[in-house]
Amino acid sequence: MNDSDDVRRIALSLPETVEKQAWGMPTFRVAGKMYITVPDDETSFAVRCPRLERQELIAAEPEKFWVPPHEASSSWVRVRLAALEDERELRDILVDSWKQAAPTRLLDAFPGDGVSR
């Protein structure tokens, strides 16, 4: 099962990612833009997600994705670690969030298909 150490390890493997404490929790940033937070209980994490896509994710897999009421107006979604199928799914979610925050110069050099922005 994935845990917060896996989130940290994968996040820090992405180009130019740095970890920074904010609001008493670890956050991960690229080019100064936050793209992952790991709340205190470490059973979930939050990633960037366009609002239109977020509603589709939550509707399709509510056991995996949700948004706390205080984050409803943001472009973030929470992900329950225990609901993820495997490390590949975790990595895909983290990479997608990284791509939304990374500058073009990093995206152009990043291996993989397409760019989610």
N, C-alpha and C positions, 0 to 999 in steps of 0.2 A: 504494500500500500504506500502511496506517496505521502510525504510529510513536508513540513516547512523547510527542512534541510534540503530536500530535493528542489523546492522552489528556489532557494538561495543558490544552490549549485548550478542549476540551469540558467538562472538569471545572470549570474556572474560570468557565465561562459559566453554570453552574447557581447558583441563588440561594444567597447567603451561604456559598459554598464558599471555603475558605482552604487554601493549600498550606503544609505544615509538614514539615521534615525530621525523620525518626525512623528509628532503626536504620541510619543512613547512606543512606537513600533518601527520595524524595519521597512524601509521603502527602497525601491530600486529605480534608478534614473539613467537615462541616456541623454547626452547633450543638455543636461540640466532639467530635462522633462521627466517627471515621474510616470512610470508605467506599471508598477506593481506595488501593492502594499500587503503586508501580512499582519492582520489584526492580532491582538493579545492572545486569544485562545489558540491560535495557530492551527485551527481546524479548517480554515478557509483562507483565501487570498482574494484580492480585488485587482482587476485589470481594466484597462481602457476598452471601451466598447461603444460604438456609435449607438445612440438611443434607439433608432429604428431596428437595428440588428438585435439589440438587447431584449426588446420585447419578444422578438421571435425566439431567441434562445430560451428565455424564461418559459414561454408558452410550450415549447417543444420538450424541455427537460427541467421542470421546476425542482426536481430533487437535486439537481446539479447546480443550477444558476438561480440567483435571486438578488434583489436590491433592498437593503434596509431603508425604511422610510426617510431617514435623514440624508440619504444619498439619491433620492428619487429624481432630483433635478440635475444630477451629474451625468457624465458620459462614462460611467464605470459600472461594472457588474461584479458581483461576488461569485466565487466558485468554491464548492465544497470539495476538499481534497479526497475524502472517502468515496465520493461518487464518481471519481475519474476512473476510467477503465485501466489505464496503464501510464507509464512514463511518457510514451510517445504523445498521448493526448495532452498531458500536462505541458510538454515542450511546445506542442502546436499552439496552445492557448497563450503561453508566455511569449513565444516568438511573434504571434499576431499583435499582441499589445506592444511589444518592442518596436515593431514596424510602424505602428501608429505614432510613436514618439520620436523615432530616429530621424536624423537629418538625411537628405537625399544622398549625400556623399557616402554614408554608411549603407544605405539601402542598395545602392548601385554595386557595392562590393560584397553584399551578403549573398551567400549561395542559397538557392531555393527558387521556387516558382512564384512569380508575380509579387505584387506589393499590395498589402491591405492598408489603405489610408483613409 
